[in-house]
Structure formats: structure tokens, C-alpha cells
Amino acid sequence: MTLVQLRHFIELARAGSFVRASDVLCMTQPALSRSIKALEEELDRLLFDRIGKRIELTAFGQEVLARSQALVEEAEQLRHCGRALSPEDSGRIRVGLSSGPGALLSAVILSHFTQHYPKFHVDIVRSNTASLAQMLRDRLLDALVVDIRSLRPAPDLRVTDIAELDGVFMCRPGHPLARLARMGFAQLNAYPVCSTPLSEETARILVERYGEQAHPAVLVKLTSDEISHLVQVTQDTDAVLLAIRASAPHLVELPMSPPLKTQARFGLVTIASKSEPPFLPVIRGLMREALREGGADSPPP
């Protein structure tokens, strides 16, 4: 078998049809069929069930797909090994971002690759940490930037480049609370609080600081995985936002007494058994630049 055949197989599994896969691969359908048939004959097992005009991976095909993706990824990384990316390089980068990192990094990553590596395909996926971690394990993503307090520790995941950013309560300018020089929990609790899903550690800190009524299950009235929606609601209404300060620079930080003193811990997550892809130093540099509040401020490569 060859890497070319494996690439054909991966694309066919992704497309779910010979017509769509052959279009993407810029080859004829008969040529693609011959490539897949030759691979099946060498493996002595069917990779696809043919159901009329539809195809579905067999159980064996699903196993081969995972291994094929790993082999093709390793071959691509080997091709770039030992050198930095150049503007002429092409490829695909698939990065998962949870809510806070997504607000800070999505536009930064897209703009940087557009300006410096225009031949790259860049896929940004925004979701909750658990879903992103599963997509990483399924090889649907190459790397994640998430709040690692919401990530279940596991030996198959590598977490690096941790940055800490302060979490605070915020409101719109002109909000009744924005005029206060100091405020307690009772004053905050008079208004609806919104946030992204919070970690158990943040819940514990809230209860320690302000009592049982501050538990997110009681305190938080509006929840969304998408921080930009919550920022907009906070700008338009009297809602109060609990989030990292950097996610909403135009909002007013509330002077809580006692102070909240909680931090989000954003980390870069990859598969531990995989070698580092050539674009990861670029992502690492962009992450450090965007999250410089956490202490790392070196520019992207």
C-alpha cells in the first residue's frame, strides 16, 4: 500500500461518496475505485459496504481509517521536520477552541495564517472542552486551546503552554452597579448573572467567597458556550457577566468585596503519542501573544 492510496481512502471515508471524493481529489471515479479496490485486495478485507449509491465504512474500515490518518499525519510532519513553515507551504490545520480561548484567538489565528501562510487550510472549531477533547482523540482536530480546569486529566493528552487569566464580574458602562466603588454579593445578586459553563474549581471558589447562594447552579441565570453572545447580552441589558477580563475589555469590572480571585488556566492540548506538527510553534506563539496577560509575551514566529 502507498500513502497515496491511504489519502484516497481517508478522503472517500470523509466524503461518503465516490463522486464527491473524486472531485476533491481531482481524479476520475474509475481511478479512485481502482485505488480503493487495490487497497482492499492487499488488506484482504472490505473497507466499505456498498449500499446502492451509498457507501459506509465497515467495522474493519473504521479501524483502518484511524490508523491511516495517523500514518498520513506522521508522514506530513516528517516532510516538514526540522524547518519552520514558509509562505509556500500548504496543508490543513484543525484547532479546537473552547469559549474563552475562542474569543481571544479565533480571529488572531485566521488573520495570521491568511497573511503569512495563505496556502494553508485553517479550520477553527468552537465547542465545550469535553466535545473538543473527544474530537482530538478521534483525530478530527490537531490541537486544542481550552481551560484545562475543565479538562479531565488523561495519559493520552499532553498539556503545555499554560497561561492564567483573571476571572471577574463585569457589567456595561452606565449599569447601576458601575457607579459603586465597592460592592457585596447581595448587590450583585439583585441582577441576572451570565457565564459560560464553569469548572468545579470555580464553583468551589464562588461558594467559599460568597456562600451557597453563589454556587453557579443558583447564581448563574444565563449560560452559553459562546462568550460573544453573553458579552452582547451584557452590553445590551442589566445582566452581569462572569468571565475572564480579557474577553470583554469594553465592559466595566465590578469591585467585589471580598475579591473573587479566580483564574482561567488556558493550555495547549495535543495527543501525547504524536510528534509535534510543523504549525504548532506558530499556534504556540499566537497563543502567547494573545494571552500575554498570563505572563508569556513572546511574539509569534
N, C-alpha and C positions, 0 to 999 in steps of 0.2 A: 504494500500500500504506500501511497505517497501523501505528502502534505496537501497537494492539490486536491486529491480525492477527499481527504478529510474536510477541507474547506468546502468542497461541493456538498458533502453530506451535512455539515453544520448549517449551511445556508438553506438547503432543502428542508431540514427539520425546522428552521426558523420560519421559513415562508409557508410551509404546509402545502405547497403545490409546485409541480414541475414548471408550470407556466411562469409563476412569479419568481421562482428561484432562478430559472434560466435568464429571465430579464435582468435580474440583479447581477448575475454572473457574466452577462454579455456572451452567452453561448446558446447554441440551439438545444431544444428539448431532447432530440435523439442523442446528442453528445453527452448531455447531463445524465440521461438514462443509462448510457453505456458506462459512464464513470461509476454510478451507484451500483449497477449490476456487477461490475468487476470487483468492487469493494465487498459486496455481499458474497460473491463466489470465493474470494480469498478468505473471508471470515467464516464461510460455510454456514451462515445463518442469515435469515431475513432481517433487515433493519427497519423496513416499513411494511405495514399491512396496506394493500391496495384495496380501497372500498369504492368501487366505481371510479369517479374522477377525483375522489379524495384519497389522501394518504395519512396514515397515523403511525407514529413510532411504535415498534414492538417493545416489549419489556427489555429484550436484548439491545434494541436500538437506543433506548433511553440510557442504558449503561454505557454503550459505546459513545454516545453523544457527550456525556460528562468527561470521559477520558480524551475524546478527540479535542474538545475545547481546551482542556489543559495542555495537550501536546502542541496545538497551534499557537496558544498564548506563549508557551515557553519558547517555541521556535521564533516567534516575532520578537520576544525580548532578547533572545540570543543574537538576533540580527543587529539590534541596536546596542548590544552590550559594549560598555567601555567608552561610549561617547555621548555627548549631550545631543538633544534634539536640534535639528536645523530647520529653517523655514521651508525646506523642500520635503521634509519628512511627511508621510501620510500615515493614517491609522485611525483607530477609534478609541476614545476614552469614555468610560461609563462611570460616573461618580454619583454616589448617593449622598444626599444631604438631609439631615433632619431639620426641624423648623428653624432654630436659631442660626446654625451654620448656613442654611439655605438663604436666609435673609441677608447675610453678610457676604456670602461667597458666590452665589449663582451668577450675578452679573459680572463679578470680577473674573471668574474662570472663563466665561463665554467671551468677554471682551479681550482677555489676554490671548486666548488661542486664536481668535479672529485676527488680531493684529500681528501675532508673531508666528503662528503655525496654521496658516489659512487652509492647508490641505487636510487637516485633521477633522474627523467627525467627533463632535462632542455631545454626549448625552448626559443631561442632568436629571436625576430622579429625586423628587421630593416626597418623603413619606415619614412614618414613625420609625423609631430605631429598630424595633423588633422586625418589622417587614423588610427594612433595608438589610439587616444582618442576614436574613434568610436569602435574599436576592444575591448577596455577596457569596454566600455558601453555594448557591446554585450557579455561580459563575455568570450571572446576569449583570453584575457590577464588578468593577475593578478595584474600587476603594470607596470608603465612606468617611465622612466627617460628621460626627454625632456627639451628643452629650454622653460621655462614657458612664455617667452615673446611671443612665437608663439602659446600659448595655450589660447583659448577663455575661460575666467572665467565662471564657472558654479557651481550652488549649489550642483550638484551631484558628483563633483570631489573634492578630498582632496589633497592639495599640501603641502608637508613638505620637510624638509632637503634641503633647497635651498643653492646652492654653486655658487659663482660668479667667473668666469674665464675671463681673459683679451682676447679681440679680437685684432688682429694685421694684418698688411700686411707682407707677407713673400715671399722669393724667394730662389732659390737654391744657394749654395755656388758657386762662380765663375760667377754669374749673373752680368751684368754691373752695376746694382743698388746696389749690395752688397758692392761695394768699397766706396760708398758715406757715409760721416759722418753725412750728413743732406740732406733731400730731400723734395721737394714740390710736390703738386698734379700733376702739369704739367709733371714732370719727371715720376711719377708713371703711368700716363695716356698714356704714349707712349708704354705701354706693355699691353697685354690682361690680364684682371683680372678674376679669377675664385673664386667661393664660393658656398656653399650650399644655399638654399633659405633663404633670410634674413628677419627678422621681420620688421614691420613698424617702430619700435623704432630705429633700426639700420639704416634704410634708412633716418630717420629724422636726426640722428647724423651725418651721412655722408654729407648730404646736408648742415647742419649747419657749419661743419668744412671746407668743400672744395667747396661748391657751387652746383648749379643744375647739373653740369656735373658728380657729384659724386653720383647721385641717382642710385641705383642698376640697374634700367631698362636701364640706359645708360652706366654705368661703367662696369658692370659685363658681360663678353662675354661668359663665360663657367659656366654652373650651373649643379649641380648633388646633389641628396640626399645622395650620398655615398662619404664621405670625403676622404676615402682612394684612390679613383680614382683621385680626384683632387690633392692630395699630390703627387701621382705618376706623373701626368702631370707636376706639378710644378718642380719636381726633374729632369724631362727629357727635359724641354723646358724653354723658357724665360717668361713663364706665371708667374703672381704674384698671390699668394693665400691670400684671406681674410678669416681668421678662428681664432679659439681660439689658443693661443700659444701652449698649451699643446698637441694639436692634431698632431703637426709636429715638434718635438724637433730638428730634423736634418736640418731644414730649417733656413735661416737667417732672423731675424726680421729687417724690414726696419725702419730707423729713420725718421718718418714722421714729418713734420713741417707745421701746428701745429699737436701735437699728436692726434691719433684717439680717445683714451679714451672711448672705448665702451667695454661692458662686456656681456658675455652669462650668463644667470641665469638658471642653471640646477636644476630641482626639481624632487622629487619622487611623483608620482601621483597614487592615488588609488581611488576606489569608496567610497564615503563618508559614505554610509549606511552599508558598510560591515565591520565586525570586522577584525582586523589585522591578516593576515595569519602567521603561525609559522615561515616561512622562511624570512619574511620581515626584521627582525632585521639583518639577515645575509646580505641581499642586501643593507640595510642602511649602515652597517659597511664597505662593499666593496666600496660603493659609496663615503663615506667619505675619505677612504684611497686613492682611485684613483683621487679624486678631491680635494686633500688636499691643492692645490694652492688657493682654495676658502676659506680656513681658518679652516675647520674641518679636524683633522688628527688622530682621534682615530682609532685604528686597528679594523678590522672586528672581530665579536665574534667567 
